[in-house]
Structures are given as C-alpha cells and as structure tokens.
Amino acid sequence: MKNYSTYILPTLSILFVLLFPVISMAQGDPGGDPGVPFDGGVSILLASGLAYGAKKYRERKQRNK
C-alpha cells in the first residue's frame, strides 16, 4: 500500500499554480480612478531593500578582510 500523503502537497501545489491566474483575473473597474500612484508603500519597500542590500554588502566586505 502506497503512502498517498506524499502526493497530496505536490498535487495541490501544481493545481494552485495552474489555477491561480484564473482566480486572480481582474474585474472591470466600474468608474473608479484608473491611475493609482506608486508612492507610499512602494517607495518604503524600495528604500528598505536598498538599506538591506547595503548592510549585506558591508558585512561581506568586512568578512573578506
């Protein structure tokens, strides 16, 4: 008798990847503002990513000395 629990996670993962584009299709905008500015959250994420990258670069530079 085979252990079917080893097949459940990969099967569900494949189904999720295949069905995700269908589930996430955008609905029509009934009249809202079509121009969404990329300001607040995106700029914070970009700045934190740059700071994290600079920190890792300095740590690697110190380790190589």
N, C-alpha and C positions, 0 to 999 in steps of 0.2 A: 504494500500500500504506500503510495507516494504522499509526501508531505505537501499538501496544497497551499499551505500558508506561505510558502516561499514564492509562490506565483502571484499572490494577491497584490503585493506592493508594486512590483514592476508592471502588472497589468493595469492597475489603477493609475499609475504614473503615465503610462502611454495613452490611456483614454483621456486623462486630463490634458495632456499636451495636444492631442488631436482635437478635442472638443473646446478648448479654451478660446480659440479665435471665434467660434460660433457663438459662444456665451457672451463674449466681450464686444460684440458688434455695437457700435454707437447708434443711439436712437436719434431721430431727427430733432433738431432744435426748433421748438415752436415759436421762436421770436425773441429769444434772449440775445445777449451781447455776444457776437461771434468772435470778437477779438479779446482773448484772455492774455493779460500781460504776464510775462515770465519775470516776476520781480521778487517778491518776498522769499518764498521757500527755496527757489532755485539758486538765488544768489547766496543764501546761507549755506546750502549744501555744497556749492562750488567753493566757497571760502573755507569751509571745514575740510573739504577734500584736499585743497592746496596746503593747508596747515598740517594735515596728517602726512602728506607726502614729503613736506619739508622736514618734519620731525624724523621720519624714517630715513631720509637721506642723510641727515646729520648723525643719526645713530650708526648707520652703516659706515659713514666716513670715520667716525671715532673708533669703530671696531677694527677697521683696516689699518690704523696707525700702529 
